Amino acid sequence: MTESSEIKKIRKQEARDFMEGEEHCRLYFKNGQHLFGTSSLMPGKKGAVDPGHKHGHEVFYVASGTVICRFPRKGTSVELAEGDVVVVPPREPHELMNPGSSKAIVCWSLAPPD
């Protein structure tokens, strides 16, 4: 992770690894304005319910595979295929699930981070 204004390459090994349920997350970058990371989900697995973020809009981009983004408070979900994006508004709880037969990779961004 970096807070500087310099251009910096961030290698996978430098990212902060953590789990949210069965979702493997990597946080690559975070500063006062933005954060960026990735998640991977194996077939049939799901992440923990994220309670939502105070001020930030979170964007999910599906780099490979298929995911369902579930919104428990609304009782709705959206299915996303490779190349699809969903924008989650502030304070909206959400959860990712992989209904497919292959590993799903999702890139995510939050601005502002909170």
C-alpha angles and dihedrals in degrees: 000000000000137000098183129105091231122108107256134177111224116204124211089248090058094055120099109251121209141150128239103189105306092338116108108215133192121194108203104170139014133166134149093285108035147010132199134192147140137238132201126200125188118221113291094010130120138197128234120275108268108213091219131253127279099231109355134095110222119212122201119196118187107223094178139357128011130293137181115219107205124199105201097186091055095037090230138112140189126215114222127196128195109303095021125124133202124192114210115202123225118287094014113134113225143173134195123221132179111221093170135093097244136056114281123217119198127185115208136191133184127195122213098016115221 
